[in-house]
Amino acid sequence: MEQGQMRRIASLDRDQARRILVPGGAGYIGSHTCVELVQRGYQPVVVDNFVNSSPVSIERVCQITGTNDIPVIEADIRDTKRMEAVMREYECEAVIHFAGLKAVGESTTDPLNYYANNVQGSLSLLDAMESAGVKHIVFSSSATVYGTPVFLPYTEEHPLAPTNPYGMTKYTVELMLNDLVASACDINAGILRYFNPIGAHPSGKIGEDPNGIPNNLMPFVAQVAVGRRPHLNVFGNDYDTPDGTGVRDYIHVVDLAEAHIVALEKLMASPDSFTVNLGSGTGYSVLDVVKAFEKASGCEIALEFAERRPGDLPAYWADPAYALELLGWKTRLTLEDMCRDQWAWQSQNPNGYLEDQ
């Protein structure tokens, strides 16, 4: 399909629902958020360049939600005029911005590509919003903006000191959004700092499908369980943690998707911008996750211990209190739920979306 061509899942009924532009909507978190948008009565309009995603995910979103009315435009958000035209054509009220590259390790070897996609792309999108008169944006940020912990758990007041180019791109876009909000423009922003999203939709129809070797723990564990990889590499077993492996705050992707809708509605109801952590407030080690996944899947996960990776932190987790106070949101799904749903996705789709492409 040529750049800029629209893959229309079905015709759009312009009178049925409020339309939300979702750049990166075919990706892991974006597709789950599209499910929530449809189920809450909104009309997602997906823009994606499919660099690390598949249009099949939106076909699956349609199956889950029972709709066939999600337009998908293949385009790059750095094409400002195209983004403005899409916003005007579909009369979008707001943007939920997922588009960008997200692998920490890759960002250290190809930093300019990360700045071009994540920072330049966000600037282009904001220019298009201003031109089209779209006033609300929910931005997909990251806990990597905090860097090495000065204290734990991370609160929103923790100093910001990213330790890798990926985190720096998220930090830079946060600064850009805060400066824009402080200016005389009408745009307001909800900045959501994710911790570690894992899991999948409980239907097993959509989930995380990384290109190449996974950069995150859970897809690697699941691919070992399904036989795509021989073993899991555990980087470091000598950290100052209960079992020596790294500790992270994991959040079910469905909880995370729901948070985007709550944040969107907060912005549309009030002009006040905000920044919140999205995490559970509980840390789990690598071995905790492996054991929970073995129980959920009934599969033994072969693992090998390796040297620590440069830049990896021993442990971090969120203080999620402000999200509860401001948005009335907190996680409701457990690590067991995350592993169960991840296995449903991986076992039903051992090669991800590839088989349907």
Secondary structure, DSSP 8 states (H G I E B T S, - for coil): --TT-EEESS---TTTSEEEEEETTTSHHHHHHHHHHHHTTEEEEEEE--SS--THHHHHHHHHHT----EEEE--TT-HHHHHHHHHHHT--EEEE--S---HHHHHHSHHHHIIIIIIHHHHHHHHHHHHT--EEEEEEEGGGS-S-SSSSB-TTS----SSHHHHHHHHHHHHHHHHHHTTS--EEEEEEE-EEE---TTSSS----SSS-SSHHHHHHHHHTTSSS-EEEE-S-SSSTTSS-EE-EEEHHHHHHHHHHHHHHHHH-S--EEEEES-S--EEHHHHHHHHHHHH-----EEEE---TT--SB--B--HHHHHHH-------HHHHHHHHHHHHHH-TTGGGGG-
